[in-house]
Amino acid sequence: MPEILQYGFMQRALLAGATVGIIAPLIGVFMVPRRLSLIADALAHVALAGVALGLLAGTAPLAGALVVTVAGAIAIERLRGAGRFSGDAALALFLSGGLAVAVVAIGLTGGFSIDLFGYLFGAITTVAPRDLWVILPLGLLVLGTVLFLYKELFAITFDEESARVQGVPVDALNLLLTVLAAVTVVAAMRIVGALLTGALIVIPAVTALRLAGSFRAALWVAVACSLAATLAGMTIAFYLNLAASGTIVLSAIALLAVSSVFARRR
């Protein structure tokens, strides 16, 4: 058995990483073509505020992050849908607002603690069994929803007006997709941290959309690239004693660079 699999904490880390590696690009593939890539970063800052509020209230940090981030996702979509803010403006508002709430809450908790530092930058080697009980169900929820509503999500991704004319509930699906992004952000926080969660959602999706010949193929390519980057990054981090979150994102960027070469040749 490889050394990396001989430790319980790495087994849990690999399982959590694989789960996030599957669901993150699934959301990204639907968001990148709509130029909503910033939504992952905005929700990550809101999630960080949820973690800080959870620690301040003495509750489970991931539970606090989930409640606050889903509420933030609903608010973002309501503002966009009502036309009060453009998509980018709504995201920027929650990105800065979420960070501001996090800073205030962190100050009230007495400053940065080990827990907050882990949620900010990722702490994959400290993934506990209780974290898996949150990450795995959230991953199954996102995966099942995307597979079940694939046709409808595809329709609103490329032609909202046509989908609306055909009777597709565009507003409800937009809200659902934003909530799924929030759930994915919360699931990914323990793996890559709030600062890098958006990268895991966006970069594999961009890579796949450059390589694949169809949207359905892009889904599979994005998942493959994300899993490869996640597992490779964790392995490199384990053997070289590096930060796992950084090596995961750098691995994803390396795959994007390689894909750019192949895309130009094609």
N, C-alpha and C positions, 0 to 999 in steps of 0.2 A: 504494500500500500504506500502511495506517495506520502512524503512527510507532511504535506499540507493538509492531508485528510486524516491525520492521526490525532488532531486536536479538536475537541468539541466546539470550541469557539469558532474555529475556521469552518467546520461543517455547517454551523448555523449561519455564518457569514456568507458562505457560498450559496446556501439555499435562499437566503434573503436577497443576495445580489442577483441570482438567476431570476427570481420573481420580478424584481424591479427592472432587470434587463429585458424582460419580455413586455411588460406593460408600458414602460416609459415611451418607447418608440411608436407603439400603437397609437398613443395620443398625439405624439408629435407629427405623425404622417398626416393626420387630419387638420392640424393647426398650421403647419408650415406653409402649405399652399394658400392659406387664407391670411397670411402675414400676421398671425397672432402668436408668434414665437415668444413675444415678451410676456405673455400670460403666465408662463411657467415661472419666470423670475418674480413677477408680481405676487403670485400665490405663494412662492417660497418665502418671501418676506412676511407675508401675512401669517404663514405657518410658523415662522420664527416667533412672531408676536404671540401666537397661540401657545407655543412651548413655554415662553417666558411667563405668560399669564397662568398657565397650568402649574408651573413651579411656584409662582407667587401664591396661588390658591391652595397649594398642597395636594393637587390632583396629579394623575398620570400625565406626563408631558405630551405623549402622542395623542391621548384622548383630547386634551385641550387644543392641540394643533388641528386635529380632525374637525372639531366643532367650529373653531374660528375660521379655518380655511374654507370649509364648505359654505359657511355664511358669507365669507368674502367673495367666493365664486358666484354665489347667487346675486350679491349686490352688484358685482361687476357686470354681469349679464343683464340685470335689470336696467342699469344705467345706459348700457349700450343699446338695449332694445327700445328704450324710451326715447332715444335720440338726444338725450341731454348732453352726452359726451360722445366723442368719437372713440373708436376702439382703443387707439393708442393713448388718448387722454385718460380714459377710465383706468387703463392698466397702470399708467404712470402715477395716477392718484393713489391707487392702492399699494403700489410698490413703495412710494415714499411714506405713505401713511402707515403701512405695516411695519416698516423699519422704525418709524418714530415711536410707535406703540411698544415695539420690542425694546428699544433703547430705554424708554421710561420704565417699563416693567423690570428690565434687567437692573436698573438703578435701584428700584424698590426691593429687589431680592438681595441687594448687597454686592452687586457686581457680577462679573463672569464666574461661573462655577464650572467644574469639569463637565457636568451634564449639558449646560448651555454651549460650551465649547464643542462638544461632540455633535450637537444638533446643528451648529453653525458650519463646521468643517467636515462632519462625518466621523463616525467612530465605529467602523465596521467590525472591528475585533471585539467590541463590547456588546454586540447584538445578543440579547438575552432571550431565553425561551418565551418570556412574556411579549417581547417585541415581535417574535415570529407569529404569535397568536393575533397580532394586529396586521402585520405585513402580508401574510399568506391569504387571509380572507379578503383583504382589500384588493390584492392582486387578482384573485379569482373573480371578484365582483367586476373589476374593470375589464378583464379578458372576456368574461361571459357576455357583458353588455355590448362590447364592441363587435364580437362575433354575431350576436343576435340581431343587432341593428346596423350591420355593415352597409347594406344597400342604402338605407336612409341617410346614414352619415356620409356616405360617398356622394349622394345627391346634393346635400347641402354644402359640401365642401367645394364643389366645382360649379354649381349653378343654383344659388338659393332661389332666385325668382322662378325658374322653371320648376323646381321642387315644390314651391309654394302653390303654383298653378295646378300641379298634379295632386294636390291634397296632402302633401307631406307636412307634418307639424313642425315647421322650421324653427319657430321660437322655442318650443319645448325641447327640441333636439339640441339647439344651441346652448340652452341652459344645462341640459344633461351632459353635454360634452365638456362644458366648463367645470361642472361638478366632478366629472371623472378626472379632469386634470388636477383638481384640488386633491382628490383621493390619491392620485399617483404621486403628487408632490410629497404628501405626508408619508407615504410608503417609502419614498426614496431618501428621506432626510437622514435616516440612520446609515445609509450606504455612502452617499456622496456629500451630505450636508446641504443646508439651505443655499449656500453660495454657489454650488455647482449643480444643483438639481436640474435647472433649466438646460444645462449642457447635455445631460443624458437624455432629455426629452427631444431636443432639437437636432443635435449633431448626427445621430444615426439616421434620423428621418431625412435630413438633407443629403446624406450619403446615399441612401436608398433611392431617393427621387432622381439623383443624378445617374444612377446605374440601371434602374429597372425600366423595362419596356412598357409596363402597365402599372396601374395603381395597385391592383391586387398583388402583383409581384413585389411592388415597393414595400408593402406591409411585411412580407416574409424576409426580404433583404434587410429591412430596418431592424427587425427582431434579431436576425443573424448577426448583424454588425454590432448591435448593442450587447448581445450575449458575449460575443467574442471580445469586445472591449472590456466588459465587466470582469469576465473570468481571467483574461490576460492581465488586466490591471491589478486584480487582487493577487494573482500569482507572483507578479513582479514585486508588488509591495511586500508580500510575505518573505520572499527570499532575499530581497535587498534592504529590508527594513525601512521602507518608504511609506509615505501617506497614501492609503489606498484610494481615497477620493481623487487625489491628483493624478495618480497613475491610470485610473479608469478613464478620466476625461482626456488625458493625453493620448491614451490608446485609441479613443474614439476619434480624436483629431488626426492621428496618424492614418487611420482607415479612411477618413475623409480626404486626406492628401493623396493617398493611393488611388482612391476612386476618381479624383480629379484628373489624374494621368490617364486612366482608362477611358474616362468620358471624352477627353480631348482626342484620343486615338479613334474612338468610335465616330 
